[in-house]
Structure formats: structure tokens, C-alpha cells
């Protein structure tokens, strides 16, 4: 079994009461069976479960456990969208009364996250945590990965297509190299589009991805890439042949359509729907100059770190559905939406990143809704996204 994790992974330390947006409020948390059993026993006043230093509060805390946990459904009963065990200082009462080993699985692990791909385990920090978002965005270097090997192997029912996984991981390495180069983000989009075609044609041998990567990583590739765009008469890609008013209309149509999609998602965190309405009003009121600035401002180091994060966590998932281009669509649209939140509301990029991630990454229903939209709407088609990103 191989475990892979980013080089900044060990930098995370929970800030507790100093957190600007606690993870203990705003969402429902399912309790694992082992923790639920422990809470049930503590609620029945089995005081031996309490550390000696907290036994004087054991009786009252047992009552609170009994009334604040839905033992039938295995969830905490939220109080005004806050976890009932979050005290006035934003500290966990379960941690204080039963010890850190009594935290349920979700609370103990978050924001650490693990994805499983056969004998590969990829571990990351979730962008939805403010402290983790700060670490990810402020990373001064290109993301590097550390690996650890163990003798364990996955059970037969968890095995994946190892050849396809290797193909995807090689492709991801190329994409993570491309996004730091001039014209690299639209090239990464085109490269992934070509990868998807090869998956469709079952051309997933090591030499296939090696040949394709060599073409895109060639020092002359950016010049050839831009020349090819012009030769295809993509008028929308050239400022010289496109009227300013037409460009403004396209920009506005794309951004408002994107906001409409995200406003339709199931709200996970507080105020998401209101934020989308405010964002739509701000974008609709934006001038041509402001929209041009949004779509042409060079990508910052922090923004490239965001894109690298989404590519890293989503790309290998195509081993299950073979939709690697869909994962690139999600990565790129996520970056543009986070930039929109930051620019038009406005707010710090770091805050925009974790608010967006809470709404999207922590909901399978929302991820499915986005995947369906990306496949059906021309707004997110290859040519549309290429047109947008080729200008930046």
C-alpha cells in the first residue's frame, strides 16, 4: 500500500477558539458507531469513561449527552446551527470532558482527508478549513508530494484498473507542471481534453501519455499552441477581431450562468444562497472594464495553488468513471468561482476558497449536480473554457 500526501500536510495545527469560522457550526455531522456507543454509555452515567479531572462534571455532562445526541440516527442535535457541544469560547466540550480520544471520527480527522484508489491512498488537507486553506494558498513553492510504503494490500473488491490509474497519475504530473508555465492553464485544459480522447480510444499505455506529455512540455509548445488557436479562426480568442461589446456580453453570460448553477445547489453552509444572489447582482452591475479585468488579470501564486489543489484531489478519481476531463472542468470552474467571490463581493481569496469548498466539496449531491451540468451545458464545454482561460 502506498500513501501519498502533500509536503505541507504536517504543517496543520487546529487553531481551536481562534478559528475565524469554526467547523463545529453550520453542518450536520454523522457519528461513527464506535463513538456513538461510547457517548451512549457516558449518557447512561458510566462515570468510569470520564477522566479523573472531569468526574465532578460527569453527571451534568451525561445529561447533556443524552439530550444533545440523536442516538437513533447517529447525529448531533444542532442548536442554532451550532454543535451543542461547542462552548462560548468555541471549544469542544466532548474533548474537555471525555478526552481527545473520544472525538468521533469526523471531528478527529477533519480537515485531513483520504481518497482510496486500490493500493494507493492519497491523503490531503481539505480546503474547507480556514487554517488548511491558509496553508494551501500561502505555500510558496509548487506542491510536492511525499510517499510512504507499507506491506498492506487492498482487498480484492477494492482493486482498480492499475494501468488506467498509472495513466492518470502520469497525466496529473504533466498538468501540475503545465499550470505554472506561461499559457499553461489553457494548455493543461487542452492536454486533459486530449487525455480524455485517449481514454475513450483505450490508448492508455505508458508510451501514449509519455508521447502526449512530451508534446505539451516541449519549450516551443506555448508558441505552437497559441498559433494553433489563431489558425483555427477562433475569433472569440482574439481581442483584435472581437468587438468590445460582444466580449462583454459573452463574459457576463458565462459568469451569470455559472452563478445561477451554483445558486441552485443544495445549501450546505449558512448564507450560501444569499451570497450567490449578492454575487449575481454585483456581476450584473460590473462595467466592461471590470469584467475585462476579471478575465484578463494574470493568475497569482495563490490562485495557481488553488488550481493545483483541485487537480490533485480530483484527477485520480477518473479511475472509477473515466471522466478525467470532467475533473478538470471542476478544477477550473472552481478557481474562477473562487476568484469571482473574492473580486466581486469582495473578500480575501483565502475566505472565498474555504467558503466555496464547504459548499461544493463536502456534498456528494452538489458534486453530482455540477458533473451533470458540466456535461450538458455549452458554458462548460472545452471551447468555452479555452476561450476564457486563453486570455488570462
C-alpha positions in Angstrom: 0.0 0.0 0.0 1.4 3.4 -0.9 0.4 6.6 1.0 0.9 9.9 -0.7 0.4 13.3 0.9 1.5 16.9 0.1 4.7 18.3 1.7 2.7 20.9 3.7 0.4 18.3 5.2 2.2 18.1 8.6 2.1 21.9 8.9 -1.6 21.8 10.0 -2.5 22.7 13.6 -6.0 23.3 14.7 -6.4 26.9 15.9 -9.4 26.0 18.1 -11.1 29.0 19.6 -9.1 31.3 17.3 -10.6 29.9 14.1 -12.4 32.6 12.2 -15.1 30.2 11.0 -15.4 27.1 13.2 -16.0 23.7 11.6 -18.3 22.9 14.6 -21.1 25.0 13.2 -23.2 25.1 10.0 -23.2 21.4 9.1 -24.6 18.1 10.2 -22.1 15.6 11.5 -22.7 11.8 11.4 -21.3 9.9 14.4 -19.5 6.6 13.7 -20.7 3.5 15.6 -17.8 3.2 18.0 -18.1 6.8 19.1 -21.9 6.6 19.3 -21.6 3.6 21.6 -19.2 5.5 23.9 -21.4 8.5 24.0 -24.4 6.3 24.8 -22.6 4.7 27.7 -21.4 8.0 29.0 -25.0 9.3 28.8 -26.1 6.4 31.0 -23.7 7.7 33.7 -21.0 5.2 33.4 -18.6 7.6 35.0 -15.5 5.3 34.5 -15.4 6.7 31.0 -14.6 10.2 32.3 -11.0 11.2 33.0 -10.5 11.9 36.8 -10.1 15.6 36.3 -13.6 15.9 34.8 -15.6 13.5 37.1 -17.1 16.3 39.1 -18.9 17.5 35.9 -19.8 13.9 34.9 -23.4 13.9 36.0 -24.4 17.1 34.3 -22.4 16.3 31.1 -24.1 12.8 31.0 -27.5 14.6 30.9 -26.2 16.9 28.1 -25.1 13.9 26.0 -28.5 12.3 26.4 -30.4 15.3 25.2 -28.0 16.6 22.6 -27.4 13.4 20.5 -29.9 11.7 18.3 -28.8 8.2 19.1 -31.3 6.7 16.7 -29.9 8.5 13.6 -26.4 8.9 14.9 -26.1 12.7 14.7 -25.6 15.7 17.0 -28.8 17.8 17.5 -27.6 21.2 16.3 -28.5 24.3 18.4 -29.0 27.3 16.1 -26.7 25.6 13.5 -24.0 25.1 16.1 -22.8 21.8 17.6 -24.4 21.6 21.0 -21.0 20.7 22.5 -19.4 23.9 21.2 -18.9 26.2 24.2 -18.9 30.0 24.3 -15.1 30.0 23.6 -15.6 27.8 20.5 -14.0 24.9 22.3 -15.3 21.3 22.3 -17.0 20.1 25.5 -16.6 16.4 24.5 -12.8 16.9 24.2 -12.8 18.7 27.6 -15.0 16.2 29.4 -14.2 12.8 27.8 -10.7 13.5 26.3 -9.4 13.9 22.7 -9.7 10.1 22.0 -13.5 10.5 22.5 -14.0 12.7 19.4 -16.0 11.0 16.7 -14.2 10.0 13.5 -15.2 13.1 11.5 -14.2 15.5 14.2 -10.9 13.7 15.0 -9.7 13.5 11.4 -11.0 16.8 9.8 -9.6 18.6 7.9 -7.5 15.6 6.9 -9.0 13.6 4.1 -8.2 10.3 2.4 -9.1 9.0 -1.0 -8.7 5.3 -1.9 -7.6 4.0 -5.3 -6.8 0.4 -4.9 -3.4 0.1 -3.3 -2.9 3.9 -3.4 -4.1 6.1 -0.6 -3.9 9.8 -1.3 -4.1 12.0 1.9 -4.7 15.7 1.8 -5.9 18.7 3.8 -9.4 20.0 3.0 -9.7 23.5 1.6 -12.9 23.9 3.5 -11.0 24.5 6.8 -9.8 28.2 7.2 -6.4 27.1 8.6 -5.8 24.5 6.0 -6.9 27.0 3.3 -4.2 29.4 4.5 -1.6 26.7 4.4 -2.6 25.6 0.9 -2.8 29.1 -0.6 0.3 30.5 1.1 2.5 27.6 0.1 5.5 29.5 -1.6 6.6 26.5 -3.7 5.0 24.3 -6.2 3.2 21.4 -4.4 5.5 18.5 -3.8 4.4 15.0 -2.6 5.8 12.6 -0.1 5.1 8.9 -0.1 5.2 6.1 2.4 5.1 2.4 1.5 3.6 -0.4 3.7 3.3 -4.1 3.2 -0.5 -3.9 3.3 -2.6 -4.6 0.2 -6.2 -3.7 -0.5 -8.8 -6.5 -0.5 -9.8 -7.8 -4.0 -13.1 -6.0 -4.1 -11.3 -2.6 -3.8 -8.9 -3.1 -6.7 -8.9 -0.7 -9.6 -7.6 -0.7 -13.1 -3.9 -0.2 -12.3 -2.9 0.7 -15.9 -5.6 3.4 -16.1 -4.6 4.8 -12.6 -0.9 4.9 -13.7 -2.0 6.8 -16.9 -4.0 9.3 -14.8 -1.2 9.9 -12.3 1.3 10.5 -15.1 -1.2 12.9 -16.8 -1.7 14.7 -13.5 2.1 15.2 -13.1 2.1 16.8 -16.6 -0.9 19.1 -15.7 0.7 20.2 -12.4 3.8 21.1 -14.4 1.9 23.0 -17.1 -0.2 25.2 -14.8 3.0 27.1 -13.7 4.1 27.9 -17.2 3.1 30.9 -19.5 -0.2 29.9 -21.2 0.0 26.8 -19.1 -3.6 26.8 -17.7 -5.3 26.7 -21.1 -2.7 24.2 -22.2 -3.4 22.0 -19.2 -7.1 22.1 -20.2 -6.3 21.1 -23.8 -3.9 18.4 -22.5 -6.7 16.9 -20.3 -9.1 17.0 -23.3 -6.5 15.0 -25.3 -6.2 12.6 -22.4 -9.9 12.1 -22.3 -9.9 11.2 -26.0 -7.1 8.6 -25.5 -9.1 7.0 -22.6 -12.1 6.8 -25.0 -9.9 5.1 -27.6 -8.3 2.8 -25.0 -4.9 4.4 -25.7 -3.7 4.3 -22.1 -0.3 2.7 -22.4 2.7 4.4 -20.7 4.1 5.4 -24.1 0.7 7.1 -25.0 0.8 9.5 -22.1 4.6 9.9 -22.4 4.3 11.0 -26.1 1.4 13.4 -25.3 3.2 14.9 -22.3 6.4 15.4 -24.4 4.4 17.4 -26.9 2.9 19.7 -24.3 6.0 20.1 -22.2 8.2 21.0 -25.2 9.7 24.5 -24.8 8.2 25.5 -28.1 4.8 24.2 -27.2 3.3 27.5 -25.9 4.1 29.3 -29.2 2.7 26.4 -31.3 -0.4 26.3 -29.0 -1.3 30.0 -29.4 -0.6 29.9 -33.1 -2.9 26.9 -33.5 -5.7 28.8 -31.7 -5.3 31.7 -34.1 -5.2 29.4 -37.2 -8.5 27.9 -36.2 -10.1 31.3 -36.6 -11.4 31.3 -33.0 -12.4 34.9 -33.3 -13.6 34.9 -29.7 -10.0 34.2 -28.6 -8.6 37.4 -30.1 -9.1 40.9 -28.9 -8.2 42.3 -32.3 -11.1 40.7 -34.1 -13.8 40.8 -31.4 -15.9 43.8 -30.6 -15.6 45.1 -27.0 -19.4 44.9 -26.5 -19.6 41.3 -27.8 -16.8 40.3 -25.5 -18.6 41.9 -22.5 -21.9 40.1 -23.4 -20.1 36.7 -23.5 -18.2 37.3 -20.3 -21.4 38.4 -18.5 -23.4 35.5 -19.9 -20.8 32.9 -18.8 -20.3 34.3 -15.3 -24.1 34.8 -14.5 -24.8 31.4 -15.9 -22.2 29.9 -13.6 -23.5 31.8 -10.6 -27.0 30.6 -11.4 -25.8 27.0 -11.4 -24.1 27.4 -8.0 -27.1 29.2 -6.5 -29.2 26.1 -7.4 -27.0 23.8 -5.3 -28.2 22.4 -2.0 -27.1 24.8 0.6 -24.5 23.2 2.9 -23.2 26.1 4.8 -25.0 29.2 6.1 -25.7 32.1 3.8 -24.5 30.4 0.6 -27.7 31.1 -1.3 -27.7 34.8 -0.2 -24.0 35.1 -1.2 -24.9 33.8 -4.7 -27.7 36.4 -5.0 -25.3 39.2 -3.9 -22.7 37.9 -6.3 -25.1 37.9 -9.3 -26.1 41.5 -8.6 -22.5 42.6 -8.3 -21.5 40.9 -11.5 -24.6 42.2 -13.4 -23.7 45.7 -12.3 -20.0 45.4 -13.3 -18.7 47.6 -16.1 -17.0 46.3 -19.2 -13.6 47.4 -17.8 -14.3 45.4 -14.5 -15.3 42.3 -16.3 -12.3 42.6 -18.6 -10.0 42.9 -15.6 -11.6 39.8 -14.0 -11.0 37.7 -17.1 -7.5 39.0 -18.1 -5.8 39.5 -14.7 -2.8 37.2 -14.5 -3.1 34.2 -12.2 -1.4 34.7 -8.8 0.6 32.2 -6.9 -2.3 31.7 -4.5 -4.7 31.1 -7.4 -2.4 28.5 -9.0 -2.1 26.8 -5.6 -5.9 26.6 -5.6 -6.0 25.0 -9.0 -3.2 22.6 -8.1 -5.2 21.6 -5.0 -8.4 20.7 -7.0 -6.4 18.9 -9.7 -4.5 16.9 -7.1 -7.6 15.7 -5.2 -9.9 15.1 -8.2 -7.8 13.9 -11.1 -7.2 10.2 -10.0 -11.0 9.8 -9.4 -11.4 9.2 -13.1 -10.2 5.7 -12.4 -13.8 5.0 -11.4 -15.7 6.8 -14.1 -13.1 7.5 -16.8 -14.2 11.2 -16.9 -10.9 13.0 -16.3 -12.0 16.0 -18.4 -14.9 16.4 -16.0 -12.5 16.7 -13.1 -10.5 19.3 -15.0 -13.7 21.2 -15.6 -14.5 21.1 -11.9 -11.0 22.3 -11.0 -11.0 25.3 -13.5 -14.6 26.4 -12.8 -13.9 26.2 -9.0 -10.9 28.5 -9.5 -13.0 31.0 -11.5 -15.8 30.9 -8.9 -13.4 31.5 -6.0 -11.9 34.4 -7.9 -15.4 35.8 -8.5 -16.3 35.6 -4.8 -13.1 37.3 -3.9 -13.3 40.1 -6.5 -17.0 41.0 -6.7 -18.3 40.6 -3.1 -15.4 41.3 -2.2 -13.5 39.2 0.4 -10.0 37.7 0.9 -9.2 34.9 -1.5 -8.5 32.6 1.4 -12.0 33.1 2.7 -13.6 32.7 -0.7 -11.7 29.4 -1.1 -12.9 27.8 2.1 -16.5 29.1 1.8 -16.7 27.7 -1.8 -15.1 24.4 -0.7 -17.6 23.9 2.1 -20.5 24.2 -0.3 -19.1 22.0 -3.1 -16.5 19.5 -1.8 -18.5 18.4 1.3 -21.6 17.5 -0.6 -21.8 14.4 -2.9 -25.2 15.7 -4.2 -23.7 19.0 -5.2 -20.7 17.4 -6.9 -23.1 15.2 -8.9 -25.2 18.2 -9.9 -22.1 20.0 -11.1 -20.9 17.0 -13.0 -24.3 16.8 -14.8 -24.2 20.5 -15.7 -20.6 20.3 -17.0 -21.6 17.5 -19.4 -24.9 19.1 -20.6 -24.2 22.9 -20.7 -22.2 24.5 -23.5 -21.0 27.1 -20.9 -18.5 24.5 -19.7 -17.6 22.8 -22.9 -13.9 22.6 -23.9 -14.1 25.5 -26.4 -15.9 27.8 -24.0 -13.4 27.2 -21.1 -10.5 27.5 -23.6 -11.8 30.9 -24.8 -12.0 32.2 -21.2 -8.6 30.9 -20.0 -6.6 31.7 -23.1 -7.0 35.4 -22.3 -5.5 35.2 -18.8 
